[in-house]
């Protein structure tokens, strides 16, 4: 390295993440790891698969804790990159764009690359996140990243590992889901044979006044299923707003079923029974 002595390069405060690369030992975030490897990327190489998913801020299952190697792809016929801490891939149809100043597989390519790596519900959750057009847009993270139509067009050209999984997941992707648990809860409901709820739509009173948005909504049966996420524990202001919103729903004679983490992941059958009971009391019949 120009201007840096050999002794400094051997310093105990510098890690050696890749051959010829030195970085501070505390540089352990994903962006730090990508920055460390970026100088070694050759033309046509880009971050992909799980690494790209994290760079796109996509929801991945908790068991994937981020300690996997960096995934780096190159377009065929070039050989997949190799090296310590690297999972190399040879891609045929992927496209790369710039994300956080790094070459990264584009959103649609990332989703198809994840198809052989994730379970069906998690692949749907990632798809939901990619097509989300949020009500409040973060100007630093423009959304949606892709559309259902774009994924459908790409699916018609996609072959190889994960093609069957992608074909099974795509019909389940919906616009509007704002979190992975919302997607998992919706899939749980549908798989149990209950009617599919609408995702994050407005709830109104008898005069048509909008009271707020519900997570999973059955307008026909005036029933709302709400997932109470971690923000209720960490953000008291948001929690207070949600309490008021749900009280307004109940005052307007909407049935509200609130689901917590335990109810989704530990006691799903009891949760389904509560939802079915609310729907039946509102007049739904299978």
C-alpha positions in Angstrom: 0.0 0.0 0.0 1.5 3.3 -1.1 2.7 5.5 1.8 2.2 2.8 4.5 5.2 1.0 5.8 5.6 -2.8 6.1 5.7 -2.6 9.9 2.4 -0.8 10.0 0.8 -3.4 7.8 1.8 -6.0 10.4 0.1 -4.1 13.2 -1.9 -6.1 15.7 -4.9 -3.7 15.1 -5.2 -4.7 11.5 -7.1 -7.7 10.4 -6.3 -9.7 7.2 -9.8 -10.5 5.8 -8.5 -11.4 2.3 -5.1 -11.8 0.6 -3.5 -8.4 0.2 -6.2 -6.6 2.2 -5.7 -5.0 5.7 -8.5 -3.4 7.7 -9.2 -2.4 11.4 -10.0 -5.5 13.5 -13.3 -4.0 14.6 -14.5 -3.6 11.0 -17.0 -6.4 11.3 -20.3 -5.0 9.8 -21.5 -6.2 6.4 -20.6 -2.9 4.9 -17.1 -3.2 6.4 -16.7 -6.7 5.0 -17.9 -5.7 1.6 -15.5 -2.6 1.6 -12.6 -4.9 2.5 -13.3 -7.2 -0.4 -14.4 -4.6 -3.0 -10.8 -3.9 -4.1 -10.5 -7.5 -5.1 -13.6 -7.6 -7.3 -12.8 -8.1 -11.0 -14.8 -6.6 -13.8 -18.1 -8.4 -14.1 -18.1 -9.6 -10.4 -20.7 -8.4 -7.9 -22.2 -9.2 -4.5 -25.1 -11.6 -4.7 -27.3 -14.2 -2.9 -27.5 -13.6 0.9 -24.9 -10.8 0.8 -27.1 -8.9 -1.8 -30.2 -9.6 0.3 -28.6 -7.9 3.3 -27.4 -5.0 1.2 -31.0 -4.6 0.0 -32.2 -4.7 3.6 -34.4 -7.7 3.0 -35.9 -9.8 5.8 -34.1 -13.1 6.3 -34.8 -15.8 8.9 -33.1 -15.3 12.2 -31.0 -18.5 11.9 -29.1 -16.8 9.1 -27.2 -14.6 11.5 -25.0 -12.8 9.1 -21.9 -14.9 9.7 -22.0 -16.7 6.4 -19.3 -16.0 3.8 -19.6 -13.1 1.4 -21.5 -14.3 -1.7 -19.8 -13.0 -4.9 -21.0 -13.9 -8.5 -19.6 -13.5 -11.9 -21.3 -13.9 -15.2 -20.8 -17.1 -17.2 -18.6 -18.2 -18.8 -16.1 -16.6 -16.4 -15.2 -18.8 -13.5 -16.8 -18.3 -10.0 -14.5 -16.3 -7.7 -12.7 -18.3 -5.0 -11.0 -17.4 -1.8 -11.2 -17.5 2.0 -14.5 -16.2 3.4 -16.0 -16.1 -0.1 -18.9 -18.2 -1.6 -18.4 -17.9 -5.3 -21.1 -18.3 -7.9 -21.3 -18.4 -11.7 -24.5 -16.5 -12.8 -26.1 -16.7 -16.2 -29.0 -14.2 -16.2 -28.2 -11.9 -13.2 -27.8 -8.2 -13.6 -25.8 -6.0 -11.3 -26.6 -2.4 -10.1 -25.0 -0.1 -7.6 -26.1 -0.3 -4.0 -24.1 1.5 -1.2 -21.4 2.1 -3.8 -21.0 -1.6 -4.4 -21.9 -3.7 -7.5 -24.8 -5.8 -6.3 -27.2 -8.2 -8.0 -30.4 -6.3 -8.9 -33.5 -7.0 -6.7 -35.2 -9.5 -9.1 -31.9 -11.4 -9.6 -31.3 -11.4 -5.9 -34.8 -13.0 -5.3 -34.2 -15.7 -7.8 -30.7 -16.4 -6.4 -32.3 -16.9 -2.9 -34.9 -19.4 -4.2 -32.8 -22.5 -3.6 -31.5 -21.2 -0.2 -34.7 -20.2 1.6 -37.8 -22.1 2.7 -41.0 -21.2 0.8 -42.5 -18.8 3.4 -39.2 -16.9 3.8 -38.9 -16.6 0.0 -42.4 -15.2 -0.1 -41.5 -12.7 2.7 -38.5 -11.5 0.7 -40.7 -11.1 -2.3 -43.2 -9.1 -0.3 -40.5 -6.8 0.9 -39.1 -6.3 -2.6 -42.5 -5.2 -4.1 -43.5 -3.1 -1.1 -44.5 0.5 -1.9 -44.5 2.0 1.6 -46.9 4.6 2.7 -44.0 6.6 4.1 -41.1 6.6 1.7 -37.6 6.8 2.9 -35.8 9.0 0.3 -32.6 7.2 1.0 -34.2 3.8 0.2 -36.5 4.3 -2.8 -39.2 1.6 -3.1 -40.5 -0.6 -4.5 -37.4 -2.4 -5.5 -39.2 -4.4 -8.1 -42.8 -5.4 -9.0 -44.8 -8.6 -9.2 -45.0 -8.1 -12.9 -41.2 -7.9 -13.2 -40.7 -11.0 -11.1 -43.3 -12.8 -13.3 -41.4 -11.8 -16.5 -38.1 -12.9 -15.0 -39.7 -16.2 -13.9 -40.6 -17.0 -17.5 -36.8 -16.9 -18.4 -35.5 -18.4 -15.2 -34.2 -22.0 -15.1 -31.8 -24.0 -13.0 -31.7 -24.5 -9.2 -34.5 -22.8 -7.4 -36.8 -22.5 -10.5 -39.5 -24.7 -8.9 -39.3 -22.9 -5.6 -39.6 -19.5 -7.3 -42.6 -20.7 -9.3 -44.3 -21.9 -6.1 -43.5 -18.7 -4.2 -44.4 -16.0 -6.7 -48.2 -16.6 -6.7 -48.1 -16.0 -2.9 -46.3 -12.6 -3.1 -48.5 -9.7 -2.2 -48.0 -5.9 -2.3 -48.4 -4.1 1.0 -46.8 -6.4 3.6 -44.6 -4.3 5.9 -42.8 -7.1 7.8 -41.8 -10.7 7.7 -44.1 -11.7 10.5 -47.1 -10.2 8.6 -46.3 -12.3 5.6 -45.8 -15.5 7.7 -49.1 -14.8 9.5 -51.0 -14.3 6.2 -49.5 -17.6 4.9 -50.5 -19.4 8.1 -54.1 -18.2 7.7 -54.4 -19.1 4.1 -52.8 -22.5 4.6 -55.3 -23.3 7.3 -58.2 -22.8 4.8 -59.4 -19.5 6.1 -60.1 -16.7 3.6 -57.2 -14.6 2.6 -57.1 -11.2 4.2 -56.3 -8.0 2.4 -52.9 -6.5 3.3 -52.5 -3.1 5.0 -55.6 -1.5 3.8 -57.7 1.2 5.3 -60.3 0.5 8.0 -63.3 2.8 8.0 -66.3 3.6 10.3 -69.9 3.5 9.3 -69.6 7.0 7.8 -66.7 6.0 5.6 -64.1 7.9 7.7 -60.7 6.3 7.6 -59.7 5.2 11.1 -56.3 3.8 10.1 -54.7 0.9 8.3 -54.9 -2.7 9.5 -52.2 -5.3 9.0 -54.5 -8.0 7.7 -58.1 -6.9 7.0 -61.4 -8.7 6.2 -63.6 -5.8 5.0 -66.6 -8.1 4.3 -66.6 -9.4 7.9 -65.3 -6.2 9.6 -62.4 -8.1 11.1 -58.8 -7.1 11.5 -55.8 -9.3 12.4 -53.0 -7.2 13.9 -49.5 -8.4 14.5 -47.9 -6.7 17.5 -44.2 -6.6 16.6 -41.1 -5.6 18.5 -41.7 -1.9 17.9 -44.3 -2.1 20.6 -41.6 -3.0 23.1 -39.0 -0.5 21.9 -41.1 2.5 20.7 -43.6 3.7 23.3 -44.9 6.5 21.1 -45.8 4.0 18.3 -47.3 1.7 20.8 -49.6 4.5 22.1 -50.7 5.3 18.6 -51.5 1.6 17.9 -53.5 1.3 21.0 -55.6 4.3 20.0 -56.0 3.1 16.5 -57.2 -0.4 17.6 -59.6 1.2 20.1 -61.1 3.2 17.2 -61.5 0.0 15.2 -63.4 -1.6 18.1 -65.5 1.5 18.7 -66.6 1.3 15.0 -67.6 -2.4 15.6 -64.7 -4.0 14.0 -63.4 -7.3 15.5 -59.7 -7.1 16.2 -57.5 -10.2 16.8 -54.1 -9.2 18.1 -51.2 -11.7 17.5 -47.9 -11.6 19.3 -44.6 -13.4 18.5 -45.5 -16.3 20.7 -48.9 -16.8 19.0 -47.3 -16.9 15.5 -44.3 -19.0 16.2 -45.1 -21.1 19.3 -48.9 -21.5 19.4 -50.1 -21.0 15.8 -53.1 -23.4 16.2 -54.5 -21.3 19.0 -54.0 -18.2 17.0 -55.9 -19.7 14.0 -58.7 -20.7 16.3 -59.0 -17.1 17.6 -59.1 -15.8 14.0 -61.7 -18.4 12.9 -63.8 -17.6 15.9 -63.8 -13.9 15.1 -64.7 -14.6 11.4 -67.5 -17.0 12.3 -69.0 -14.5 14.7 -69.0 -12.0 11.9 -70.9 -14.3 9.6 -68.2 -16.2 7.7 -68.9 -19.8 6.8 -66.5 -22.2 5.1 
